[in-house]
């Protein structure tokens, strides 16, 4: 690719409420240097004044309305199809709770996606309560015999490096792909994975088509975790725990978790993967109700280690 050529870029943001996050996200994007791009926001039935705010303060942002039932995958598809039909050559999937980023983020992502044809992500950071910044993820890995899909380097200190690293899959925090790749994949699978796993499924399918999943280590995006779905930071009621198995707002809903395993996991490992996955969920839920269970687990682990050392 000609190093002076920058493809036509569209930044894709799916929104359902979260106006405070969206405001900070758009401010961060407006601070981007050396890149021209269109921002396409799908406002999927927000009730917090998002539409009015965007109309008044961001007239240059293309806003597409949703019914409130598109979820992440459906909203992303609506925005990507609109952008590509209007000439976008690269789409950058971007979370509205990304509140700060490298000043060259969009340009760098787009250049790499355009020159390689691969899916490309930045390193995602998060802020700890003490104000320190650490890695949220640097891509993801898949181990069907172990813990399944896991984020890479969570909690590690971030150091900018001039290198690009390949991994198994990419979260949709800030990931770029060409229009050709998006069309070849048919977009995100909004029927099977409307909210969670839409991004991991998309990038795993891209790998099946021969596209790599790459993480550029010299660009970053700061993600505010307050908007995340199911939280184990409070005592969960029995109703909360049961809802986690069925609600689309929960990454543990059976519809998406089982569907994901059936599509991507080797058949012989499906029972193992699902049992471990839901055992971790139940343990995390019980820990919110019975904190002493953590100490019991530590004691049992200590006995196990002692037995193995003899």
C-alpha positions as CSV (number, residue, x, y, z in Angstrom):
1,X,0.0,0.0,0.0
2,X,1.2,3.5,-0.8
3,X,2.2,4.9,2.7
4,X,0.6,8.3,1.7
5,X,-2.7,6.7,1.0
6,X,-5.3,6.5,3.8
7,X,-8.5,4.6,3.1
8,X,-11.9,6.1,3.7
9,X,-12.7,5.3,7.3
10,X,-15.9,5.0,9.3
11,X,-15.8,4.7,13.1
12,X,-18.8,2.6,14.2
13,X,-20.3,3.1,17.7
14,X,-23.4,1.2,19.0
15,X,-25.2,3.1,21.8
16,X,-28.0,2.3,24.2
17,X,-28.0,5.0,26.9
18,X,-24.7,5.8,28.5
19,X,-24.7,9.4,27.4
20,X,-21.9,10.4,29.8
21,X,-19.7,7.8,28.2
22,X,-20.7,8.7,24.7
23,X,-19.8,12.4,25.3
24,X,-16.3,11.5,26.5
25,X,-15.9,9.0,23.7
26,X,-16.7,11.6,21.0
27,X,-14.4,14.1,22.7
28,X,-11.6,11.5,22.5
29,X,-12.3,10.9,18.8
30,X,-12.3,14.6,18.0
31,X,-8.8,14.8,19.4
32,X,-7.5,12.4,16.9
33,X,-4.6,13.7,14.7
34,X,-3.7,13.1,11.1
35,X,-6.8,11.1,10.1
36,X,-10.1,12.0,8.5
37,X,-13.0,9.7,9.3
38,X,-16.8,9.5,9.5
39,X,-18.4,8.6,12.8
40,X,-21.6,6.5,12.6
41,X,-23.6,6.1,15.8
42,X,-26.5,3.8,16.1
43,X,-28.7,5.1,18.9
44,X,-30.6,1.9,19.8
45,X,-33.6,3.3,21.6
46,X,-31.7,5.4,24.2
47,X,-33.9,7.1,26.8
48,X,-31.3,9.4,28.3
49,X,-31.3,12.2,25.8
50,X,-28.6,10.8,23.6
51,X,-30.3,11.6,20.3
52,X,-31.0,15.2,21.3
53,X,-27.4,15.7,22.5
54,X,-25.9,14.3,19.3
55,X,-28.2,16.5,17.2
56,X,-27.3,19.6,19.1
57,X,-23.6,19.1,19.8
58,X,-22.4,16.7,17.1
59,X,-24.1,17.6,13.8
60,X,-21.2,16.0,11.9
61,X,-21.9,12.6,13.4
62,X,-24.2,10.3,11.4
63,X,-26.9,9.1,13.8
64,X,-29.0,6.0,12.8
65,X,-32.0,5.2,15.0
66,X,-32.7,1.8,16.5
67,X,-35.7,0.3,18.3
68,X,-33.9,-0.8,21.4
69,X,-33.8,-4.4,20.2
70,X,-30.7,-4.3,18.0
71,X,-28.2,-5.0,20.7
72,X,-24.5,-4.8,19.9
73,X,-24.3,-7.1,16.9
74,X,-27.5,-5.7,15.2
75,X,-26.5,-2.1,15.8
76,X,-23.0,-2.7,14.5
77,X,-24.3,-4.3,11.4
78,X,-26.7,-1.4,10.7
79,X,-23.8,1.1,11.0
80,X,-21.3,-0.9,9.0
81,X,-23.7,-1.5,6.1
82,X,-24.6,2.2,6.0
83,X,-20.9,3.2,6.1
84,X,-19.8,0.7,3.4
85,X,-22.7,1.6,1.1
86,X,-21.4,5.2,1.3
87,X,-17.9,4.3,0.4
88,X,-16.1,3.3,3.6
89,X,-13.1,1.0,2.9
90,X,-12.3,0.4,6.6
91,X,-14.7,0.2,9.5
92,X,-13.4,0.7,13.1
93,X,-15.7,-0.9,15.7
94,X,-15.5,1.3,18.8
95,X,-17.1,1.1,22.2
96,X,-18.9,4.2,23.5
97,X,-17.2,3.6,26.9
98,X,-13.8,4.2,25.3
99,X,-13.0,7.6,27.0
100,X,-9.4,8.3,26.0
101,X,-7.0,7.0,23.3
102,X,-3.8,7.4,21.5
103,X,-3.8,10.5,19.3
104,X,-3.0,8.4,16.2
105,X,-5.3,5.5,17.1
106,X,-7.7,5.6,14.1
107,X,-5.0,6.3,11.5
108,X,-2.8,3.5,12.8
109,X,-5.6,0.9,13.0
110,X,-6.9,1.8,9.5
111,X,-3.5,1.7,7.9
112,X,-2.7,-1.7,9.3
113,X,-6.2,-3.2,8.4
114,X,-5.9,-1.8,4.9
115,X,-2.4,-2.9,4.3
116,X,-2.7,-6.4,5.7
117,X,-6.4,-7.2,5.2
118,X,-6.4,-8.5,8.7
119,X,-8.4,-7.6,11.8
120,X,-6.4,-5.1,13.9
121,X,-6.9,-4.0,17.5
122,X,-5.3,-1.5,19.9
123,X,-4.3,-2.5,23.5
124,X,-7.2,-1.7,25.8
125,X,-6.4,-0.2,29.2
126,X,-8.4,0.3,32.3
127,X,-8.0,2.5,35.4
128,X,-7.7,0.9,38.9
129,X,-9.3,2.6,41.9
130,X,-5.9,4.0,42.9
131,X,-5.6,5.8,39.6
132,X,-3.0,3.5,38.0
133,X,-3.6,2.3,34.5
134,X,-3.1,-1.3,33.5
135,X,-4.0,-3.5,30.5
136,X,-7.6,-4.6,30.2
137,X,-6.7,-6.8,27.3
138,X,-4.2,-7.2,24.5
139,X,-6.4,-9.5,22.4
140,X,-7.6,-12.9,23.4
141,X,-6.7,-16.6,23.4
142,X,-8.7,-19.8,23.1
143,X,-7.9,-22.9,25.1
144,X,-10.8,-25.4,24.8
145,X,-9.1,-27.9,27.2
146,X,-8.6,-25.2,29.8
147,X,-10.5,-21.9,30.5
148,X,-11.9,-21.4,27.0
149,X,-11.7,-17.8,25.7
150,X,-9.6,-15.5,27.8
151,X,-8.3,-12.0,27.6
152,X,-4.6,-11.6,27.3
153,X,-2.4,-9.7,29.8
154,X,-5.2,-8.4,32.0
155,X,-3.8,-6.4,34.9
156,X,-0.3,-6.1,33.5
157,X,1.6,-2.8,33.2
158,X,1.3,-1.4,29.7
159,X,4.5,-0.5,27.8
160,X,4.3,0.9,24.3
161,X,6.2,-1.2,21.8
162,X,6.8,-0.8,18.1
163,X,5.5,-4.3,17.2
164,X,2.3,-6.0,16.1
165,X,1.4,-9.3,17.8
166,X,-0.9,-12.0,16.6
167,X,-3.5,-13.6,18.8
168,X,-6.6,-16.0,18.6
169,X,-9.4,-13.4,18.6
170,X,-10.1,-9.7,19.3
171,X,-12.6,-8.0,21.6
172,X,-14.7,-5.3,19.9
173,X,-13.3,-2.5,22.0
174,X,-11.4,-0.9,19.2
175,X,-10.9,-3.2,16.2
176,X,-10.6,-2.3,12.5
177,X,-11.3,-4.5,9.5
178,X,-11.7,-3.8,5.8
179,X,-15.0,-3.5,4.1
180,X,-14.1,-6.5,2.0
181,X,-13.5,-8.6,5.2
182,X,-16.7,-7.4,6.8
183,X,-18.7,-8.3,3.7
184,X,-17.0,-11.7,3.3
185,X,-18.0,-12.5,6.9
186,X,-21.6,-11.3,6.5
187,X,-21.1,-9.0,9.5
188,X,-21.7,-9.9,13.1
189,X,-24.1,-12.8,13.8
190,X,-26.9,-10.8,15.3
191,X,-29.2,-13.8,15.5
192,X,-26.9,-16.2,17.5
193,X,-24.9,-13.6,19.4
194,X,-26.9,-10.4,19.7
195,X,-24.9,-8.9,22.6
196,X,-22.0,-11.0,24.0
197,X,-19.6,-13.0,21.8
198,X,-20.6,-11.1,18.7
199,X,-17.0,-9.8,18.5
200,X,-15.2,-13.0,19.4
201,X,-17.3,-14.9,16.9
202,X,-16.7,-12.3,14.2
203,X,-12.9,-12.4,14.6
204,X,-12.8,-16.2,14.9
205,X,-14.7,-16.5,11.7
206,X,-12.3,-14.0,10.1
207,X,-9.4,-16.3,11.1
208,X,-11.2,-19.2,9.4
209,X,-11.2,-17.1,6.2
210,X,-7.4,-16.6,6.5
211,X,-7.4,-13.2,8.2
212,X,-5.2,-12.8,11.2
213,X,-6.1,-11.2,14.5
214,X,-3.4,-8.6,15.3
215,X,-2.8,-6.2,18.2
216,X,-0.7,-3.1,17.6
217,X,1.3,-2.6,20.8
218,X,2.0,1.1,20.2
219,X,-1.6,2.3,20.3
220,X,-4.0,2.2,23.2
221,X,-7.6,3.0,24.2
222,X,-8.8,3.7,27.7
223,X,-12.0,1.8,28.5
224,X,-14.3,2.8,31.4
225,X,-15.5,-0.4,33.0
226,X,-18.4,1.1,34.9
227,X,-20.8,0.4,32.0
228,X,-20.0,-3.3,31.9
229,X,-22.8,-5.8,32.2
230,X,-23.1,-8.4,35.0
231,X,-21.1,-7.4,38.1
232,X,-19.9,-9.5,41.0
233,X,-19.1,-6.5,43.2
234,X,-22.3,-6.7,45.1
235,X,-24.4,-9.4,46.8
236,X,-26.4,-11.2,44.1
237,X,-29.9,-12.4,44.9
238,X,-31.1,-15.8,43.8
239,X,-33.2,-14.0,41.2
240,X,-30.0,-12.2,40.0
241,X,-28.2,-15.5,39.7
242,X,-31.0,-17.1,37.8
243,X,-31.3,-14.1,35.4
244,X,-27.7,-14.5,34.6
245,X,-28.6,-17.7,32.8
246,X,-31.2,-16.2,30.5
247,X,-30.7,-12.4,30.3
248,X,-29.0,-11.0,27.1
249,X,-27.3,-8.5,29.4
250,X,-25.4,-11.4,31.0
251,X,-22.4,-13.0,29.3
252,X,-23.5,-16.3,31.0
253,X,-26.8,-16.5,29.2
254,X,-27.3,-20.1,27.9
255,X,-28.4,-19.1,24.5
256,X,-25.2,-17.4,23.5
257,X,-22.8,-19.5,25.5
258,X,-24.1,-22.9,24.2
259,X,-24.4,-21.6,20.7
260,X,-20.8,-20.3,20.8
261,X,-19.5,-23.6,22.0
262,X,-21.4,-25.6,19.4
263,X,-20.1,-23.3,16.6
264,X,-16.4,-23.0,17.6
265,X,-15.5,-25.7,20.2
266,X,-14.3,-29.1,19.1
267,X,-17.2,-31.5,19.8
268,X,-15.3,-33.6,22.3
269,X,-14.5,-30.6,24.4
270,X,-17.9,-29.0,24.5
271,X,-19.1,-30.6,27.8
272,X,-15.8,-29.9,29.5
273,X,-15.8,-26.2,28.3
274,X,-19.4,-25.6,29.4
275,X,-19.1,-27.3,32.8
276,X,-16.0,-25.3,33.6
277,X,-17.5,-22.1,32.3
278,X,-20.7,-22.3,34.4
279,X,-18.8,-23.7,37.5
280,X,-16.8,-20.4,37.5
281,X,-20.1,-18.5,37.2
282,X,-21.7,-20.3,40.1
283,X,-18.6,-19.9,42.2
284,X,-18.4,-16.2,41.5
285,X,-22.1,-15.8,42.4
286,X,-21.8,-17.7,45.6
287,X,-18.8,-15.7,46.6
288,X,-20.9,-12.6,46.6
289,X,-23.3,-14.2,49.1
290,X,-20.8,-16.3,51.2
291,X,-17.4,-14.5,51.2
292,X,-15.9,-17.2,53.3
293,X,-16.1,-19.6,50.3
294,X,-13.0,-17.9,49.0
295,X,-11.0,-18.8,52.1
296,X,-12.3,-22.4,51.9
297,X,-11.1,-22.6,48.3
298,X,-7.7,-21.3,49.3
299,X,-7.4,-23.8,52.1
300,X,-8.4,-26.7,49.7
301,X,-5.9,-25.5,47.1
302,X,-3.2,-25.4,49.7
303,X,-3.9,-29.0,50.7
304,X,-3.9,-30.0,47.1
305,X,-0.5,-28.4,46.5
306,X,0.9,-30.0,49.6
307,X,-0.3,-33.4,48.5
308,X,1.3,-33.0,45.1
309,X,4.6,-32.0,46.6
310,X,4.9,-35.1,48.7
